[in-house]
């Protein structure tokens, strides 16, 4: 039913119908939305007929009625005639083939039906073997985002909050936003260009929508990776309708929801108003996607290294003094049998008082030579004179450059001295642990970057070397607070800066404690926490085992273990914050979870393997549980 009522001469049409059937073949529009069809070509082999010679004309019919116009004409050709063959067998001669090249209409064929059916009207009888239809069209505008699936992954990270100005954002698109107004935190510029075959399209309206694609984390089972699974909602765009500038460029800003890391976002764009109610976003539907953007947290660690030997200063000494009073006359630590002696090189270390009453003076240390040591008036106190003896019995006394003394609040965590082999403290004089498992891939799996503050940011001093009871969390926290520069005092409380954590690499615990620990994270001090690696204990255990363990790898893994505890990711299993002893890594049953409860036949056998991974299993309530997800879901800013 091609709608012949519009033919100008109905009588002629009837004659044609009686003599030679008019054929009408339909085809569906194959072009993407907003295309412009400029021509249609045909190719077909056909069956000649006796008495069928004569011109055959083919029109494109696309409206409610046939339009026999120049715009609809595809072509005319002279059909082949043959002798009649009254047989059902295939013809013994080759079929003739015709190719009709439609006229070019640069502005598009006026009667073409987009998104529906079009028809080809053959004016004379024709038996076709097949029909090839070639539709030439000008494609719709193409939209290219700056951030695509192949863009470097870091450029698609949206940092929830930067916290420290000296550290840039991951992405140039976030760094490029103005500091004024809403600023940059949790926001990233989404930009792109609209082009067609002639180049950039100016003043083109672009419609945008924000979607939440499936989670990309490998530790999340495929069945749990769903669209719309963000923990903190879908986010928002500053504008969802934009207009391109003279170079075809457009831009808006993505705002992540602002709390959870690992939430991901993708922007879809089209030049079709309302996306033409299409759900599938692909170029066929004139819909284009950005790369997947992901929210990230950033954490900072102030790591303090404890001196390997030393003793505390017993009395205050002001700048300009040439002597100090210390407790005891043996260095302790790695030099327990060495007495303070004339000619020894020592370093004095200082941190502000716990109440920060002398915070303006800061953290500092200085080197001196011992001139002489004599018994003091107090119990176990010794006077250490500073300087050197010259030839002829003369003395060159050395004056203190700063003030030193016990802490005004808790003398046990006050200033101290340490014996060194050179003119200053070196790496050989302190306990340490590598940062690799904290700043590497472990927490990156939770979309959280760890940055260790450089020594230039945590100035001056190393922590004195006391034996501290590993079960005395209050004293451990006080020691951490005093010697960590990020801890301030506000309203009577000691507070670390937001998204900053404290890590101390220290000596053994109190030798009087039967059970020694390789590490500990403070959990019993309200509103505060710090992580401890007792490197001295680790080294003692390595010596006891006769070198069967690696102290460096053990200390590094312990640091990652203790930092993970600050997030309390396993609270569902109790106050100890460990998962069951049988918990293994999400991707390797031969590796125990970093936070698996201590067991001499399981997790403890892997203390020095240098591998740190978390589990994915069911919690006691039956819900999926994973330390990666728990860390991701903790609000930003981090609070202990």
N, C-alpha and C positions, 0 to 999 in steps of 0.2 A: 504494500500500500504506500505508494510514493506520493500520493496527493496530486493526481493529475487534474483536478478541477481547475487549477490555475492556468492550464495550457490555453493559449489564445484561441486555437481552432479545435474545439472538441470533436468535430466531425472527422478531422484528419487523424486525431488520436484513435477514434473508433476503427478507422480503416487500418491504421497501423497495428492495432490490437488483433484484428482479424487476419492480417497478412503476416506480420512479423511481431512477435511478442516483445514488449518493452520490459527490459530487465532492471531491477533495482536491488543492488547489493549494499549492505550496510557494514560499517566498521566503527569501532569505538575510538574515540579520541585518545591517542597514546601520549600526549604531551603533558609535561608538568604544569601545574597551575601558573597562570600569568604568562604563559608562552604566547607567541604570535605566529600562526601558521602562514607561511609565505608562498608555498606551492605544494602540489600533490602530483606525484608521478605514478604511472601504472606500467606493469609488465605482465603479459598474459599470452600463453599459447591457446589457440581456439580451434574448434572443429568447423571447417568450411562446410557450406551447404549448397546443394543444387539450387540455382536461381537466386543465390544470396548475394551476388556481387553488388557492389554499390557502396557509397560512403556510410560509415558508422561513426556517430558522434557520442562522446562521453562527457556528461556534465557531473559536477559535484552538487549534490542536493543537501542543504543543511538546515533549511528553515521549515516552517509548518507547511510550506508548499514549494513545489519545484520552481527554481528560478533559472530560466534559460537566458543567462546574461553572459557577457564577456568575462565577468568575474568568476562565473561558475564553470566555464568551458575548460576542460582538460585537453581535449584534442579530437581530431577526426582522421580516419584513415579509410582506405579502399579495401573492402573485404575480398578475400579470395573466393572464386566460384569453382565447383567441381561437378563431375557427373554424379548422378544419384547412385547411391549404394544402399541397397535394401538388405542390410545384414546387421546382426548384433555383434559381429566380431569387430575387434579394434581395426582402425583404418590401416591400410598397408603403406601409406605414405606419411612422411613426417608432418606434424602439425606446424602451421605457420605461427610465428611469434611476433607480437607487436610491443613496442615501447612508446608510450605517450608521455611526453615531458610537459608538465603543466606550466603555464605562464607564471612568472615571478611577480609577486605582489609585496613589495617591500613593507608596506604598512599593514599587511595581513589580509587574508581573504575575508571579505565582508560577511558572507553567509555561513562561515564555518562555525560549527557547534563545539564549544570547549566543554570538556567534562561530560559529554554525552555521545550519542550516535550520529554519524554522518552517513550519507548514501551516495553511491555512484549510479547514475542513470544511463543505461545503454539504450540508444534510440532504436536500434535494429536487433533482430534475433542474433544471438551469439551463444554458442556452447563453449564454455571455458573449461580448460583442464584445471587451471589454478590461476590465482590472481595475486600478484605482489603489489602492495601499496606502500609507497615511500612518502612519508610526510616530512616535509622540510619546515623547520620552525626556528624562530628566534627564541632562545631559552629565556626563562625569567631571570630576574636579578639574582646574582650569587652573593652570599654573605660569608665573609671570612673573618673569624675572630682572631685577635692577637694571641690569645692563650688557647692553644689547640691541644688535641690529644698527644701530639708529638713534642710539645713545648717541654723544656727541662722541668722536671718535677718540682724543684724548689721554687720556680717562678709561679707555680700554682698553689703555693702555701699561703694561707691567710693567717697571719699571726694575731691571736686574740688580743694580746697586749705585749708591748715591747719591754717595759719596765726600766731599761737602762738605755740612755741616749747614745752611748758609745757603740752599741750593737745595732746594726741595720736590720731592717725587715728582710725576710727571705726574698720577696718578690719586688722587682723594679716597679710593677704596677701598683703595689701598695706604697712603696717609698715615694712614688711620684705624686701622691695626693697632697693637697695643702695641709699644713699643720693647723691652720685656723679652722674654726667651725667644728664640725664633727671629728676632724682629725683623721688619723690613719689607723688606729687600733681597731681590729675587727672589721676593717673595710678594705676593699681592693677595687681598682679601676677595671671595668670591663669595657673593652673597646674593640672596634672592628671596622670593616669597610664593605660597602655595597658596590658591586660592579656588574656590568652586563658586557655584551660582546664589543661594545664601543668604548669600554673603560669605566672609570668611576662614575657613579650616579649621584649627582647633587640633588638636594632637597627631596630625597626619597624617604618616605615614612617607614620606619622599622618597628615591628611589634616584638616585644620581649616577654618571656615568662621564665620563672625560676622553678627548677625541679630538684628533687632529692634523689640522686641515683643510688643504686645498691652499694653497700659497703665494699671496699676493695681489700680490706685486711685479710691476709691469707689464713690467719688463725680463726676467722669466723667461718663456720661451715657454710657451704654453698646454699643450703636450704634456708639459712638465716640471713642471707644477703638480699635485702628487699628494698624496693623503692619506698621512699618515705620513712626510712628507719633512723633518721637523725634523732639524737637524744634531746636536743634543744630546739626542735622545730625547723621549719623550712628556710629561715632567713628572709631577706627582703631586698628588693632593688629600689634604688632611689627613683628611677623612672622606668615604666614598662612600655612607653611609646616615645620614640626619639626620632629626630630628623637629621639626615646626613648633611654635612657641610659641603663646601665647594669641591673638596677632594674626595667626596664619598664617605667620609669618616663619621662614625657615631660613637657615643660613650655613655655609660651609666656607672653606678657604683653598687657593688654587692656588699651587703651588710650581713655578716654571719651573726648567729643568735647571741654568741658571746660568752658561753660557759664551757661547753664540752669540746674537747679535741677529737679529731677523727670524723666529725660531721662533714659530709661532703655536699657539694652544690654543683649544678650545671645550668647554664643559661641556653635557652633555645630562642631562635630568632626567625622571623619571616617577614615578607612584605605583604602578606595576606591579612586583612583586618580580622581579628578574632581567631587567627590561625585556621580560618575556614572550617572550624569545628572538626579538624582532623587530629587524631591522637598520635599517629605515628609520625615522628619527626625525622625526616630524611629529605634529601634534595629532590626526590620525586614529588614530594608534597610541598616543595618550596619552604622547607624548614631546615635550619642549620644549627649545629650544636657547638658550644665552646668545649674546651677540655674540662675535666672534673677538677674542681677546686676543693681544698680541704683545710679545715680549721686546725691550727697548731697552737700548743702552749709552749712557753719558754720558761725554763727554770735556771737559776744561777746557784752555784755552789761556792761557798768560801771554804776552802780546804786549809786547815792549819796542821803543820807538822810539829810533833813534839820532839824536843831535844833528847838526845840519847843519854845525857848525863847532866848533873847539875845539882844545885841546892838553892833554897830560897834566901832572900835578903831578910834579915831579922829586924833591922832598924832603918828608919828613913835616912837618906843621905842626899843633900842638895847639890845642885850643880856647883862646881868649884871645889868640892871636897876631894881629898886625895886618898880616902879610905872608905871601906864599907864594912858592915857587920853581917855575917852570914850564919846560918844554922849548920853546925857540923863542920868538919874539916876533910871530908871525903866526897868525891864527886858522885859516887853512886852510879847506877845504870851500867853502861859498858865500861866504866872505870871504877868499880866499887872498892878496889884496893889502893887506888891512887889518892894520896893526900894532897891537899893544896900545898904547893911548893913554890919557892922563889923561882922566878923565871918562866912560870907557866903562862901560856896565852889563854885569856878568858874573854868571854863576851857577856855583857850585861844586857838583859832584855826587859822591856817595860810595856805594859798595856794600861789604859785608863782604868780607874776604879770601877767596880761593878755598878755603883750608883751614877757613873759617868760625870761625877762632879769635876773631874779634871780632864774632860774629853778634849778640850781645846789643845792640850799638849800632844795628843795623838799617841801613836805606837812608834817605838823607836828602840834601837840597840846601838851599842858601841863596844869597841875592842880595847883591851888594856893588857898590861903585863903585871904579874904579881911581884911586888918589891919584897914583901915580907908577910908572914902569917903569925899571929900571936893569939893566945887564949884571951877571950873577952871576959867581962864580969858576969854575964848571964849564963844560965845553964846551957851547955853545948853551943855557945856562941864564940865565934872567932872573928878577929879583926884582920881584914885583908887590906894591906897598904898597896897602893898602885904606883908603879914606876920601875926604873931600872938603876942598877949601880954602875957607876962609871969608873974608869981607872983613877987611882989615887984616892979611892974611898968616897968620892963624891957621889951624890944621889940625884937622879933626874926624876922628880915626882910627876905623876900624871893626874890631872884634875878631871873630875867627871864633867861631861858636857851637858848632862840632863839630871833631873831629879829621879831618885829611885827609892823604893821602900815597899813594905807590905801593903796589901789592899786594905783600905779603910773599913771595908765591910767584913771581909773574910781573909785573914792573913795567909791562910793555906794556899790561896791562888794568887799570891802577889808576885812581885818582881823577883828575878833570880839571876844566877850566873851559870855558865856552862864552860867546860874546858874544851878547847879546840886545838887542832894540830897546826893551824896556820893563823893568819891575822884576822880571819872572820869565819862565820859559820858556812860550811859547805854541805853538799848533799850527803856526805859521809857522816855528818854530825846529827842528822835528824832521821826519824822514822818516816817512811813514805809508802804510798801505794799508787799504782798507775790509775789514771782517769779513764782508761780505754773502755771498760764495760759500762761506765756511767754515761760517757759522752758519745758512745758508739751506737750500735744498732738496737740495744735492749730497749731503751725508752723511746727511741724513734719509732719502734713498733707500736707504741701508744700515742704516736703523733705528738711527742713531747721532746723538745730539744733541750739538752743540758749544756750549759756553758760554765766552765770553771773560771772564776775571777782570777786574772793574772796577779802575780805578786806585786806589780806596781799599783794594783787597785786595793790590795790587802797589805798595807805597808808594814815594814819594819821588823816585827818581832816574830820569833818562833815560840811555841808554847813550852814553858818549863816542864821538867820531867819528874812529876811525882808518881808514886805508886798510888793509884786511886782505886778504891773498892768498886768493882764493876756492878755491884748491887746498890751503890749509893748514887741513885740517879740525880738527886738534887745537887750533890757536889759536882757530878759530871757536867750538869747543865750550867752551873755557875762558872766552871772553868771554861766551858765553851763560850758562854756569854761574854766573859771578860776579855778573851783573846780574839774575838771575832768582831771585825770592824763594822759589819752590817747590823749589829745589835745596838739598838738605841734604847733610851729610857723615856717612857711617855706615861704621865699620870701615875707614877710609882711602879709601872710594869716594865719589864724588859721585853722588847719586841724586835724580832728580825724583820728586815725589809720584806715586803710582799714578794712571793715567788722566789725567795732566797732560802737556801738550806745550809746548815752547818755540818761539816765533816771534819773530824779530827783523827789523825793517824798517830797513835800513841804507844806508850810503853805497855808492859804487862799490867794486869790488874794487881790488886793488893796480894802480896805473897802469902798472906795469912788466910786468903780465901781458898778453900779446897778445890772448888770447881772453877777453873779459869775459862774465860770466853775469848773467842777470836774477834768478836764484835758485839755491839749492842746499840740499839736506838732507844733514846729516852722516850718513855710513854707515860710516866707517872707525874710529870710536871705540867700543870694546867696551862694551856696556851703556848707551850714551848716544846721544842724537840731538837735533838742533835743526834748525829750518827757517829759512832766510834768504831775504829778498827784498831784492835790491840796487836799491833805489829810485833811488839816484844813477845807476846804469848805465842804468836804464829812461829816466830823464829825459834823459840824454845822447843816447840813441838817438832819442827823440822829437824833440829839437832837430835832430839830424842829418837826420831825415826831413822836417823842415820842417812838423811838425804833422800828418802823415798818420796818426799813432797817438795813442791816448789814454793818458796816463801813469797816470791813476787806475784805469781799467779794466784796463790791463796789470798793474799792481801787484796789484790785487785778484785777478785770475785766477792770477797767479804764486803768491800766498799759498795759494790753494786747491790748486794743483798741488803745492807743496812739502809742505803738510800731508798730502796724500794719500800722498806718498812715505814718510812715517813708518810707514805700515802695510805697506810692501813688498808691494803687491798684485800686482805683475807680476814677481816673482822668477823665475817659470817662464821668462821671456825673458832672464834673465841679471842680472848685478850692477847694471846700469844702471837696472833696475826700470822700463823703459819698454816699452809694447807696440809692435808694428810701426807704421811710419810711415803705413801705409794704414788703420789702425784708426779707425773712425768711431763716433759715438754710437749706442747701442742702438736709438734711435728716430728718428734723422735722419742719412741718409747724407751730408748736406751739412755736418755738424759733425764735426770731428775729435775723437777721444777726448782728454780732458784730459791723459792721460799718454802720448799717442802720442809716439814718438821725434821729436826735432827734425828738421825738414825745411823748407828755405826756400820750397818750393813748396806745402807742405801745412800742417802744424800752426803753423809760424811766421807764416803769413799771418793767423792768427786769434788772435794773442796778446792783442790789445786788444779782442776782440769781447764780453768780459764774459759768455761762455757757458761753463759747466762741466758736462760730462756724461761718463759712462764708457761703455765698449763692452760688447757681449755677443757673443763669438765663440769659436772653438775654440782651445785651447792647442796647443803643439807636440805634445802627446801625444794630441790628438784629443778631449780632454774639454772640456765647456763651461767657458768662463772669463769672468769678469766681475769688475771691481774692486769693485762693490757686494757681490757674494757673498764675495769674499776678505776684505773689511773685516768683514762680518757674522760670518764664521767665526773671526776672530782671537779668542783667549781674552780674557775679561775677568777680571782686570785686564790692561790694555795694558802690554806690555813692549817696549822698542825692540830 
